[in-house]
Amino acid sequence: MSFAASHPTLLRALTERGYSDPTPVQAAILQPDTANRDLLVSAQTGSGKTVAYGLAMAETLLGEAERFEARGLPLALVVAPTRELAVQVHGELTWLFAYAQARVVSCVGGMDIRQDRRALSQGAHIVVGTPGRLWDHIDTGALNVSEMKAVVLDEADEMLDLGFRDELDRILAAMPAERRTLLFSATIPKPIAALTKQYQHDALRIALSTRNEPHGDIEFRAFLIRPSDHEHAIVNALRYFDVRGAMAFCSTRDAVRHLHANLMERGFSAVALSGELTQAERTRALQALRDGRARVCVATDVAARGLDLPDLGLVIHSDLPQSRETLVHRSGRTGRAGKKGLCVVLVPPQARRRAERLFAAANINPTWGPPPSADEIRARDLDKIVREISAMTDAAADEDLAAARVLLRDRSAEQLAAALVRMHRAQMPAPEELNLAPFRPSDEASFRGSGEKRSGHKAAAGRPGRQGVPKRSGDRKRGSYDKPRR
């Protein structure tokens, strides 16, 4: 199937962006039986659902017209759980509807609310935002929803998990009765089914993922590590799997700060992302990862859903996820849009049984083994350096050859080659030496009885060469997301 069935104006935008074949969720949206119906869609993250519901909205908002009329009252509303996802959706819909001359306005928590009001007062066709901020605007009259023809709930299960049911009820109750309601959710638990029954009419169910369906484009590896080697294992994973972008997830803000500082100290280009940062700081961190200025993002679970980082090749679970859902959604940051990804889970011996239960619940069968050793990394480095230097000799300029002759007067070719290798190695953070001695059956019980809850932080604090991490309080979930501010 192609995009031929999509609205002609949107087809032009898709073609210019290089879209040729729709993803499964986009193809499902373009089927004739979806026309003007409410939709309940379950699909994995990274499946292209933003473009999918943009295509679905087009026929409702534009009909046979090529472009929107002059700005007036908004015609469509997209509700997303997090600021990052809302900003991302705003960008996607802006280019998708560009030739339709749509004005897309975003309203998210953490930004100047006066700026939102000015943008809304100038007219909009599509409004994208987070639940708390959107309800604030509806409640105060800044956002008039009387002409709404379509409303989209994106990542609906996440919004309910974050406690936004009251805001969603108020938003949906304020909408015109005659409208399309498109609900997208990674899973369809009972609360989502109840929401559907209350606010959708004869919704067409499109099931492209199931609760226990593993992500087929992600390879999972479980590294059994000694608690004292926790951060060393992360360093070696980042060095061995030489990807353009990686994300390491921690359970708390303090853990993010600590790991970020240690990676920076070791020479990695890294950024941090957690709920304590301002929206501007979070946007800058993500942009650095997208444009290649940073290679690693260390984050709390605020970043586990909705972010589109197309070049993210590796996800590291620095701390073991607390639930199957967290494991799936963290891991889903890689392996997106048909690209392959790798997910590494660090498992200290005392947490092995809990990790095995998590994998079983998510229907994931990881490859178990030790983290990469320093020797393995050095061997891989050598292969890479030889390839890169060999490629550089193919087309030497005359001035380069002249400089080489000068150098060869006083030094041997072997000395010069060694210097070149040394220059390449200096650009790479040094691998860490790990304790890779086999675990004995008694190790699990002894670690569990030692009081080392995660990575041996308290017990390891006084060990030479090991930086301890103090006991930490949890990352406040609400602070990472948008809630109404009264």
Secondary structure as GFF3:
##gff-version 3
##sequence-region A 1 486
A	DSSP	three_ten_helix	3	5	.	.	.	ID=ss1
A	DSSP	alpha_helix	8	16	.	.	.	ID=ss2
A	DSSP	alpha_helix	24	29	.	.	.	ID=ss3
A	DSSP	three_ten_helix	32	34	.	.	.	ID=ss4
A	DSSP	beta_strand	39	42	.	.	.	ID=ss5
A	DSSP	alpha_helix	49	62	.	.	.	ID=ss6
A	DSSP	beta_strand	76	79	.	.	.	ID=ss7
A	DSSP	alpha_helix	83	96	.	.	.	ID=ss8
A	DSSP	three_ten_helix	98	100	.	.	.	ID=ss9
A	DSSP	beta_strand	104	107	.	.	.	ID=ss10
A	DSSP	alpha_helix	113	121	.	.	.	ID=ss11
A	DSSP	beta_strand	126	129	.	.	.	ID=ss12
A	DSSP	alpha_helix	131	140	.	.	.	ID=ss13
A	DSSP	beta_strand	150	153	.	.	.	ID=ss14
A	DSSP	alpha_helix	156	161	.	.	.	ID=ss15
A	DSSP	alpha_helix	165	174	.	.	.	ID=ss16
A	DSSP	beta_strand	180	185	.	.	.	ID=ss17
A	DSSP	alpha_helix	190	199	.	.	.	ID=ss18
A	DSSP	beta_strand	204	207	.	.	.	ID=ss19
A	DSSP	beta_strand	218	224	.	.	.	ID=ss20
A	DSSP	three_ten_helix	227	229	.	.	.	ID=ss21
A	DSSP	alpha_helix	230	240	.	.	.	ID=ss22
A	DSSP	beta_strand	245	249	.	.	.	ID=ss23
A	DSSP	alpha_helix	253	265	.	.	.	ID=ss24
A	DSSP	beta_strand	270	273	.	.	.	ID=ss25
A	DSSP	alpha_helix	279	290	.	.	.	ID=ss26
A	DSSP	beta_strand	296	299	.	.	.	ID=ss27
A	DSSP	three_ten_helix	301	303	.	.	.	ID=ss28
A	DSSP	beta_strand	312	317	.	.	.	ID=ss29
A	DSSP	alpha_helix	324	331	.	.	.	ID=ss30
A	DSSP	beta_strand	341	347	.	.	.	ID=ss31
A	DSSP	three_ten_helix	349	351	.	.	.	ID=ss32
A	DSSP	alpha_helix	352	361	.	.	.	ID=ss33
A	DSSP	beta_strand	367	369	.	.	.	ID=ss34
A	DSSP	alpha_helix	374	392	.	.	.	ID=ss35
A	DSSP	alpha_helix	398	410	.	.	.	ID=ss36
A	DSSP	alpha_helix	413	426	.	.	.	ID=ss37
A	DSSP	alpha_helix	441	449	.	.	.	ID=ss38
A	DSSP	alpha_helix	457	460	.	.	.	ID=ss39
A	DSSP	three_ten_helix	478	480	.	.	.	ID=ss40
###
